[in-house]
């Protein structure tokens, strides 16, 4: 029990004499004697402290000699540490047994890490990870340690904003940015938010109807679609009705060899059809019973434009006049609107039935109200005949018009302030315009020289799609009551049906496969 502790300096295989000499050569700390290495000395001092007598109720202890205390805690030196190896870089997993689910998760994590690095450290740090920048070492030198790269780079760096150059404006504050780091010019290539996929529009018509004797005349309006889903088409001297629900074709009337159809227009409820003739008459037909209700005169020559406003029927003629007819009274017309200097070829009432827009071969666009007999607004910027007219169902007082071959422009007007808004050159004759009720988009049909159909997004007027198929001028256009389908007619004697607009959010239209099947049939 009185042996010194020599295990720290003794070898298991060495002789005892060498252990004794090694013990004598120990390098002891200052203030520590060799006796402190003996167990009996330590025990004796401990018992002396416990056996000290108590004098007058006070416990007295014997203090041990001053000595240095040592701990087994190791505190490394951080001066040689390199934190570059702990950068926010991707760690590609190694090994052949990696499941497909792990690959998908790691790809998503890599994309997120790249976006995070780009936001925090700039576009250079957001470049995809390569074997060289993933670990901070060169892939050509596999012997170099990954924790000792040649170039040291701090994780976080403070960078002051560059001062704007003289004459340039400072970047405005953006309190509602999607990115917490804001929008920086250096991050121009970084995707900031997911983009909505553009709507796909079929480039081909889903149905084609043959329409023999459909006239190739720019100043006529021979196609209209009723609210009861019935299409009326004027072919030569006859009017035919095609039911979109049953594909049934009905012959409504035949004017005989001395007259011809120049215009057709349904009432808002879709039960009565107005027919304008080449002799200047306007006939009112009951489509459900296939019988004529009345015939109204007043024009001296053909009636090429018709428009309904509740019980008021407006008719425009080659005699340059517009007649207002109240179908409830026996008189042929109740007022005459005089303002055009040439044939009236376009008529449209606004959706609130307060304003009537008329276009003529005198290149003028006139706006009338319900009480006036003189135009309240005149627009003369078009350079050709104005047949294409469309009121916006989304904004009060917004009117669109299109010019003929010499003009080729679509113009927008504010009738409330009597001002011109925008003008867009389409490159070809504008024959028709119709505004979608479901979305803020507009369709135009064209003649010389491309014979195309264009869907535009308003107000940017960016082209959503261009539809082709007609071989002659697309002179006629109508939209279905649900606002999804348009029908176009041309001098090539065909009617083509296109799905161009989305369905309204408040309803869903279910179409019978037999009724809306692809194919080519005859309308008569």
C-alpha positions as CSV (number, residue, x, y, z in Angstrom):
1,X,0.0,0.0,0.0
2,X,3.0,2.2,0.4
3,X,4.2,1.9,-3.2
4,X,4.5,4.9,-5.5
5,X,2.3,5.3,-8.6
6,X,4.6,4.5,-11.4
7,X,2.1,3.2,-14.0
8,X,2.3,6.4,-16.1
9,X,6.1,6.0,-16.6
10,X,6.5,2.2,-16.6
11,X,6.5,-0.1,-19.6
12,X,4.7,-3.4,-19.3
13,X,7.6,-5.3,-20.8
14,X,10.5,-3.2,-19.4
15,X,12.5,-4.2,-16.2
16,X,11.8,-2.7,-12.8
17,X,15.1,-0.9,-12.5
18,X,14.3,1.2,-15.6
19,X,10.9,2.1,-14.0
20,X,12.6,3.3,-10.8
21,X,15.0,5.5,-12.7
22,X,12.1,6.9,-14.8
23,X,10.2,7.7,-11.6
24,X,13.2,9.6,-10.2
25,X,13.4,11.6,-13.4
26,X,9.8,12.8,-13.3
27,X,9.3,16.4,-14.2
28,X,7.0,17.5,-11.4
29,X,5.2,20.8,-11.3
30,X,6.4,23.7,-9.2
31,X,5.4,23.3,-5.5
32,X,4.7,19.6,-5.8
33,X,7.0,17.1,-4.0
34,X,7.5,13.5,-4.7
35,X,5.8,12.5,-1.5
36,X,2.5,13.7,-3.0
37,X,2.6,10.8,-5.3
38,X,2.3,8.3,-2.4
39,X,-1.2,7.1,-1.4
40,X,-0.4,7.1,2.3
41,X,0.5,10.8,2.3
42,X,-2.8,11.7,0.6
43,X,-4.7,9.6,3.1
44,X,-2.9,10.9,6.1
45,X,-3.6,14.5,5.2
46,X,-7.3,13.7,4.7
47,X,-7.6,12.0,8.1
48,X,-5.8,14.9,9.8
49,X,-8.4,17.3,8.4
50,X,-11.3,15.2,9.6
51,X,-9.7,14.5,13.1
52,X,-8.9,18.1,14.0
53,X,-10.3,19.0,17.4
54,X,-13.1,21.5,17.9
55,X,-12.4,24.3,20.2
56,X,-15.2,26.3,21.8
57,X,-17.7,24.9,19.2
58,X,-15.6,26.2,16.3
59,X,-14.3,23.7,13.7
60,X,-10.8,24.3,12.7
61,X,-9.2,22.8,9.6
62,X,-5.7,22.5,8.6
63,X,-5.0,24.0,5.2
64,X,-2.9,22.0,2.7
65,X,0.1,23.5,1.0
66,X,-0.6,25.5,-2.1
67,X,-0.5,23.4,-5.3
68,X,-1.5,23.8,-8.9
69,X,-4.8,22.1,-10.0
70,X,-5.1,20.4,-13.4
71,X,-8.2,19.5,-15.4
72,X,-8.9,16.9,-18.0
73,X,-10.9,19.3,-20.3
74,X,-9.3,20.0,-23.7
75,X,-9.8,23.4,-25.3
76,X,-8.7,23.4,-28.9
77,X,-7.1,26.3,-30.7
78,X,-9.5,27.9,-33.2
79,X,-6.8,29.8,-35.0
80,X,-6.1,26.9,-37.4
81,X,-9.8,26.1,-38.1
82,X,-11.2,26.8,-41.5
83,X,-14.9,27.3,-41.8
84,X,-15.0,27.3,-45.5
85,X,-15.7,23.6,-45.5
86,X,-19.0,24.3,-43.7
87,X,-20.4,26.6,-46.4
88,X,-24.0,26.3,-47.5
89,X,-23.1,24.0,-50.4
90,X,-24.9,20.9,-51.6
91,X,-23.6,17.5,-50.4
92,X,-24.3,15.0,-53.1
93,X,-24.9,11.6,-51.6
94,X,-22.5,8.8,-52.6
95,X,-23.2,5.2,-53.1
96,X,-25.1,3.1,-55.5
97,X,-28.0,2.2,-53.3
98,X,-30.0,5.4,-53.5
99,X,-33.7,5.2,-54.0
100,X,-35.6,7.3,-56.5
101,X,-37.5,9.1,-53.7
102,X,-34.3,10.3,-52.2
103,X,-33.1,11.6,-55.6
104,X,-36.3,13.6,-56.0
105,X,-36.1,15.0,-52.5
106,X,-32.4,16.0,-53.0
107,X,-33.2,17.7,-56.3
108,X,-35.8,19.8,-54.7
109,X,-33.4,20.6,-51.9
110,X,-30.7,21.6,-54.3
111,X,-33.1,24.0,-56.1
112,X,-34.1,25.5,-52.8
113,X,-30.5,25.8,-51.7
114,X,-29.5,27.5,-54.9
115,X,-32.3,30.0,-54.6
116,X,-31.4,30.7,-51.0
117,X,-27.7,31.2,-51.8
118,X,-28.7,33.6,-54.6
119,X,-30.9,35.7,-52.4
120,X,-28.2,35.9,-49.6
121,X,-24.9,36.0,-51.4
122,X,-25.6,37.1,-55.0
123,X,-26.0,35.6,-58.4
124,X,-22.5,34.1,-58.5
125,X,-23.1,32.1,-55.3
126,X,-26.4,30.8,-56.8
127,X,-24.7,29.0,-59.7
128,X,-25.3,25.3,-59.8
129,X,-23.0,23.2,-57.7
130,X,-20.1,21.5,-59.5
131,X,-17.4,19.1,-58.4
132,X,-15.2,22.2,-57.9
133,X,-17.5,24.5,-55.9
134,X,-19.4,21.8,-54.1
135,X,-16.5,21.0,-51.6
136,X,-14.3,24.0,-52.2
137,X,-11.5,22.0,-53.9
138,X,-10.6,21.2,-57.4
139,X,-11.9,18.0,-58.9
140,X,-8.7,17.6,-60.7
141,X,-6.7,17.1,-57.5
142,X,-8.4,14.3,-55.5
143,X,-5.5,14.2,-53.0
144,X,-6.2,17.7,-51.6
145,X,-8.2,17.8,-48.4
146,X,-11.8,19.1,-48.7
147,X,-11.4,21.0,-45.4
148,X,-8.3,22.9,-46.6
149,X,-9.2,24.7,-49.8
150,X,-6.7,26.9,-51.5
151,X,-8.9,30.0,-51.3
152,X,-10.7,30.9,-48.1
153,X,-14.1,32.5,-48.3
154,X,-16.2,33.8,-45.4
155,X,-19.8,32.5,-45.0
156,X,-21.4,35.9,-44.4
157,X,-20.1,39.1,-46.0
158,X,-21.4,42.7,-45.5
159,X,-21.7,44.6,-48.8
160,X,-22.7,48.2,-49.1
161,X,-25.2,49.2,-51.8
162,X,-23.6,50.7,-54.8
163,X,-24.1,54.4,-55.2
164,X,-26.4,55.3,-58.1
165,X,-24.8,56.9,-61.1
166,X,-25.4,60.5,-61.9
167,X,-28.7,61.1,-63.5
168,X,-30.1,57.6,-62.6
169,X,-33.0,57.2,-60.2
170,X,-32.7,55.2,-57.1
171,X,-34.5,51.9,-56.9
172,X,-37.9,52.4,-55.4
173,X,-38.9,50.7,-52.2
174,X,-40.9,47.5,-52.7
175,X,-42.7,46.7,-49.4
176,X,-44.6,43.8,-50.9
177,X,-41.8,41.9,-52.5
178,X,-42.2,38.1,-52.6
179,X,-38.5,37.7,-51.8
180,X,-37.3,38.8,-48.3
181,X,-34.1,40.1,-49.9
182,X,-36.0,42.3,-52.4
183,X,-35.5,42.7,-56.1
184,X,-31.9,43.3,-57.2
185,X,-30.6,43.9,-60.7
186,X,-28.0,41.1,-60.1
187,X,-30.8,38.6,-59.7
188,X,-32.4,39.2,-63.0
189,X,-32.2,35.6,-64.0
190,X,-33.6,34.2,-60.8
191,X,-37.2,33.1,-60.8
192,X,-39.0,35.2,-58.2
193,X,-42.5,33.6,-58.3
194,X,-44.2,30.8,-60.3
195,X,-45.9,31.9,-63.5
196,X,-49.4,30.9,-64.4
197,X,-49.5,28.6,-67.3
198,X,-51.0,30.2,-70.4
199,X,-54.4,29.0,-71.5
200,X,-54.3,26.6,-74.4
201,X,-56.6,27.5,-77.4
202,X,-57.2,24.9,-80.0
203,X,-55.9,25.9,-83.4
204,X,-58.4,24.0,-85.4
205,X,-62.2,24.3,-85.5
206,X,-64.1,21.5,-83.8
207,X,-67.0,21.8,-86.3
208,X,-67.4,23.0,-89.9
209,X,-70.7,23.6,-91.6
210,X,-71.1,24.1,-95.4
211,X,-73.0,27.3,-96.2
212,X,-73.7,27.5,-99.9
213,X,-74.5,31.0,-101.3
214,X,-73.0,32.8,-98.3
215,X,-72.2,36.2,-99.8
216,X,-68.7,37.6,-99.9
217,X,-69.8,41.2,-99.1
218,X,-68.0,43.3,-96.5
219,X,-71.1,45.5,-95.8
220,X,-73.5,42.7,-94.8
221,X,-74.2,41.0,-91.5
222,X,-75.6,37.5,-92.2
223,X,-74.8,35.4,-89.0
224,X,-76.2,35.8,-85.5
225,X,-76.4,33.4,-82.5
226,X,-79.4,33.6,-80.2
227,X,-79.7,33.2,-76.4
228,X,-81.6,30.0,-77.1
229,X,-78.5,28.5,-78.7
230,X,-79.9,28.8,-82.3
231,X,-77.7,30.1,-85.1
232,X,-79.4,32.1,-87.9
233,X,-77.6,32.3,-91.3
234,X,-78.7,34.3,-94.3
235,X,-77.9,32.3,-97.5
236,X,-79.0,34.0,-100.7
237,X,-82.7,34.6,-100.5
238,X,-83.3,32.3,-97.5
239,X,-82.7,32.3,-93.8
240,X,-81.8,29.0,-92.1
241,X,-81.8,28.1,-88.4
242,X,-79.3,25.7,-87.0
243,X,-79.9,24.4,-83.5
244,X,-76.7,23.8,-81.6
245,X,-78.5,21.6,-79.1
246,X,-79.8,19.1,-81.7
247,X,-78.0,20.0,-84.9
248,X,-81.4,20.4,-86.5
249,X,-81.6,22.7,-89.5
250,X,-84.8,24.6,-90.2
251,X,-85.6,26.8,-93.2
252,X,-87.3,30.0,-91.8
253,X,-88.1,32.0,-94.9
254,X,-87.5,32.4,-98.6
255,X,-87.8,35.9,-100.1
256,X,-88.1,34.8,-103.7
257,X,-86.0,35.7,-106.7
258,X,-86.6,39.5,-106.5
259,X,-85.0,40.0,-103.1
260,X,-82.1,38.7,-100.9
261,X,-81.0,38.6,-97.3
262,X,-78.7,41.4,-96.1
263,X,-78.7,41.2,-92.3
264,X,-80.1,39.1,-89.4
265,X,-80.4,39.9,-85.7
266,X,-82.0,38.1,-82.7
267,X,-83.8,39.7,-79.9
268,X,-82.1,39.5,-76.5
269,X,-84.5,36.7,-75.5
270,X,-83.9,34.8,-78.7
271,X,-87.5,34.1,-79.8
272,X,-87.8,36.7,-82.6
273,X,-85.5,37.3,-85.5
274,X,-85.2,40.6,-87.5
275,X,-84.3,40.2,-91.2
276,X,-83.1,43.1,-93.3
277,X,-83.6,42.8,-97.1
278,X,-82.0,44.1,-100.2
279,X,-85.2,46.1,-101.0
280,X,-85.0,48.1,-97.8
281,X,-87.6,46.2,-95.7
282,X,-87.2,44.9,-92.2
283,X,-89.2,41.7,-91.4
284,X,-89.9,40.4,-87.9
285,X,-90.2,36.6,-87.7
286,X,-91.4,34.3,-84.9
287,X,-88.7,31.6,-85.0
288,X,-90.6,29.2,-82.8
289,X,-93.6,29.2,-85.1
290,X,-91.7,29.9,-88.3
291,X,-94.1,32.7,-89.3
292,X,-93.7,36.4,-90.1
293,X,-95.1,38.8,-87.5
294,X,-94.8,42.1,-89.4
295,X,-92.9,43.9,-92.2
296,X,-91.6,47.5,-91.7
297,X,-90.4,49.9,-94.3
298,X,-88.7,53.3,-94.3
299,X,-85.4,52.6,-96.1
300,X,-85.0,53.2,-99.8
301,X,-82.3,50.6,-100.3
302,X,-80.7,47.6,-98.7
303,X,-80.6,47.2,-94.9
304,X,-77.1,45.8,-94.0
305,X,-77.0,46.4,-90.2
306,X,-79.5,45.7,-87.3
307,X,-79.3,46.1,-83.5
308,X,-81.8,45.4,-80.7
309,X,-82.3,47.4,-77.5
310,X,-85.1,45.7,-75.6
311,X,-88.2,46.5,-77.8
312,X,-86.3,49.1,-79.9
313,X,-84.9,47.8,-83.2
314,X,-82.3,50.0,-85.0
315,X,-81.6,49.5,-88.7
316,X,-78.9,51.0,-90.9
317,X,-79.1,51.2,-94.6
318,X,-77.2,52.2,-97.7
319,X,-79.4,55.3,-97.8
320,X,-77.1,56.6,-95.0
321,X,-79.9,56.7,-92.4
322,X,-80.5,54.9,-89.1
323,X,-84.2,54.2,-88.2
324,X,-85.4,53.6,-84.7
325,X,-88.3,51.2,-84.6
326,X,-90.5,50.4,-81.6
327,X,-92.0,47.0,-82.4
328,X,-94.9,47.7,-79.9
329,X,-96.4,50.5,-82.0
330,X,-97.9,50.2,-85.5
331,X,-95.6,52.9,-87.0
332,X,-92.7,51.6,-89.1
333,X,-90.2,53.8,-87.2
334,X,-90.3,56.4,-84.4
335,X,-87.2,58.4,-85.2
336,X,-84.5,58.9,-87.8
337,X,-80.8,59.4,-87.0
338,X,-78.9,61.4,-89.6
339,X,-75.2,61.8,-89.5
340,X,-73.4,59.4,-91.9
341,X,-72.4,60.5,-95.4
342,X,-72.3,57.0,-96.8
343,X,-73.7,53.5,-96.2
344,X,-74.2,52.4,-92.6
345,X,-72.5,49.0,-92.2
346,X,-72.1,48.6,-88.4
347,X,-74.5,49.0,-85.5
348,X,-74.1,48.0,-81.8
349,X,-76.0,49.0,-78.6
350,X,-74.0,49.2,-75.4
351,X,-74.6,46.6,-72.7
352,X,-76.5,49.1,-70.5
353,X,-78.7,50.0,-73.6
354,X,-77.9,53.7,-73.2
355,X,-75.6,54.3,-76.2
356,X,-75.7,53.3,-79.8
357,X,-72.5,53.1,-81.9
358,X,-72.7,53.2,-85.7
359,X,-70.0,52.8,-88.3
360,X,-70.2,53.7,-92.0
361,X,-68.4,53.7,-95.3
362,X,-67.6,57.3,-94.7
363,X,-64.8,56.2,-92.2
364,X,-66.7,57.7,-89.3
365,X,-67.7,56.2,-85.9
366,X,-70.7,57.9,-84.3
367,X,-72.2,57.5,-80.9
368,X,-75.9,58.3,-80.2
369,X,-78.0,58.2,-77.0
370,X,-81.6,57.0,-76.8
371,X,-83.1,60.5,-77.0
372,X,-80.9,62.3,-79.6
373,X,-81.4,62.4,-83.3
374,X,-77.9,63.9,-83.8
375,X,-74.6,62.1,-82.8
376,X,-73.3,63.1,-79.4
377,X,-69.7,61.9,-80.2
378,X,-67.9,61.7,-83.5
379,X,-64.7,59.9,-84.2
380,X,-63.0,60.3,-87.6
381,X,-59.6,58.8,-87.0
382,X,-60.2,55.7,-89.1
383,X,-58.9,55.7,-92.7
384,X,-61.4,53.2,-94.1
385,X,-65.0,51.9,-93.6
386,X,-65.9,51.0,-90.0
387,X,-67.9,47.8,-89.8
388,X,-66.3,46.1,-86.8
389,X,-67.8,47.5,-83.5
390,X,-67.7,46.1,-80.0
391,X,-68.7,47.4,-76.6
392,X,-66.8,46.2,-73.5
393,X,-68.9,44.3,-71.0
394,X,-66.3,44.9,-68.3
395,X,-65.9,48.7,-68.4
396,X,-68.6,51.3,-68.9
397,X,-68.1,53.6,-72.0
398,X,-65.2,51.5,-73.5
399,X,-65.7,51.0,-77.2
400,X,-63.6,49.2,-79.8
401,X,-63.8,49.7,-83.6
402,X,-61.9,48.3,-86.6
403,X,-61.1,49.8,-90.0
404,X,-61.1,48.4,-93.5
405,X,-58.3,47.6,-95.9
406,X,-56.9,51.1,-96.1
407,X,-56.9,51.4,-92.3
408,X,-56.3,47.9,-90.8
409,X,-56.3,49.3,-87.2
410,X,-58.2,48.5,-84.0
411,X,-58.9,51.6,-82.0
412,X,-60.3,52.0,-78.5
413,X,-62.4,54.9,-77.3
414,X,-63.8,56.3,-74.1
415,X,-67.3,57.5,-74.9
416,X,-67.8,59.1,-71.5
417,X,-64.9,61.6,-72.1
418,X,-65.1,61.5,-75.9
419,X,-61.4,60.7,-76.1
420,X,-59.3,58.2,-78.2
421,X,-57.4,55.7,-76.1
422,X,-55.2,53.4,-78.1
423,X,-54.6,52.2,-81.7
424,X,-53.1,48.9,-82.9
425,X,-52.2,48.1,-86.5
426,X,-53.3,44.5,-87.3
427,X,-51.8,44.4,-90.7
428,X,-55.0,43.4,-92.5
429,X,-58.6,44.4,-93.0
430,X,-60.7,44.3,-89.8
431,X,-64.1,42.8,-90.5
432,X,-65.5,42.0,-87.1
433,X,-64.9,42.5,-83.3
434,X,-66.5,40.7,-80.4
435,X,-65.7,41.1,-76.7
436,X,-65.7,38.1,-74.3
437,X,-68.2,38.2,-71.5
438,X,-66.2,35.7,-69.4
439,X,-62.7,37.3,-69.6
440,X,-61.3,40.6,-70.7
441,X,-60.3,39.5,-74.1
442,X,-61.4,40.4,-77.6
443,X,-61.6,38.5,-80.9
444,X,-61.0,40.1,-84.3
445,X,-61.6,38.6,-87.8
446,X,-59.7,39.8,-90.8
447,X,-59.9,39.9,-94.6
448,X,-57.2,41.0,-97.0
449,X,-54.7,39.7,-97.0
450,X,-54.3,37.1,-94.3
451,X,-57.9,36.0,-93.6
452,X,-57.1,35.1,-90.0
453,X,-58.8,35.2,-86.6
454,X,-56.9,36.7,-83.7
455,X,-57.6,36.5,-79.9
456,X,-56.2,39.5,-78.0
457,X,-55.8,40.1,-74.3
458,X,-57.0,43.6,-73.2
459,X,-55.5,46.1,-72.4
460,X,-52.0,44.9,-73.3
461,X,-53.3,43.7,-76.7
462,X,-51.0,40.8,-76.7
463,X,-51.9,38.0,-79.1
464,X,-53.1,34.9,-77.4
465,X,-53.4,32.9,-80.6
466,X,-54.0,33.3,-84.3
467,X,-56.5,30.9,-86.0
468,X,-56.4,30.2,-89.7
469,X,-58.4,27.9,-91.9
470,X,-60.6,30.2,-94.0
471,X,-59.5,30.7,-97.6
472,X,-61.4,34.0,-98.1
473,X,-62.2,37.1,-96.0
474,X,-63.7,36.2,-92.6
475,X,-66.7,38.6,-92.9
476,X,-69.0,37.2,-90.3
477,X,-68.7,36.5,-86.6
478,X,-71.0,35.5,-83.7
479,X,-70.5,34.3,-80.1
480,X,-72.4,31.5,-78.3
481,X,-74.7,32.4,-75.4
482,X,-72.3,30.7,-72.9
483,X,-69.5,33.0,-74.1
484,X,-67.1,30.1,-74.9
485,X,-67.5,29.5,-78.6
486,X,-67.3,31.7,-81.7
487,X,-68.6,30.9,-85.2
488,X,-67.0,32.5,-88.2
489,X,-68.2,32.7,-91.8
490,X,-66.4,33.6,-95.0
491,X,-66.8,33.8,-98.7
492,X,-65.4,30.3,-99.0
493,X,-69.0,29.3,-98.0
494,X,-68.1,27.6,-94.7
495,X,-69.0,28.2,-91.1
496,X,-66.3,27.2,-88.6
497,X,-66.8,26.8,-84.8
498,X,-63.9,27.5,-82.4
499,X,-63.4,27.1,-78.7
500,X,-61.5,30.2,-77.7
501,X,-62.8,31.5,-74.3
502,X,-62.9,29.8,-70.9
503,X,-66.2,28.9,-69.3
504,X,-67.8,31.3,-66.8
505,X,-67.0,30.5,-63.2
506,X,-70.7,30.4,-62.2
507,X,-71.7,27.7,-64.6
508,X,-70.4,24.6,-66.3
509,X,-71.5,23.6,-69.8
510,X,-71.8,19.9,-70.6
511,X,-71.8,19.2,-74.3
512,X,-73.3,16.1,-76.0
513,X,-70.6,14.3,-77.9
514,X,-73.1,13.6,-80.7
515,X,-74.1,17.2,-81.0
516,X,-70.6,18.7,-80.8
517,X,-68.7,16.0,-82.6
518,X,-66.1,16.8,-85.2
519,X,-67.2,16.7,-88.7
520,X,-68.5,18.6,-91.7
521,X,-72.2,18.9,-92.4
522,X,-74.5,21.0,-94.4
523,X,-76.6,23.8,-93.0
524,X,-79.2,23.3,-95.7
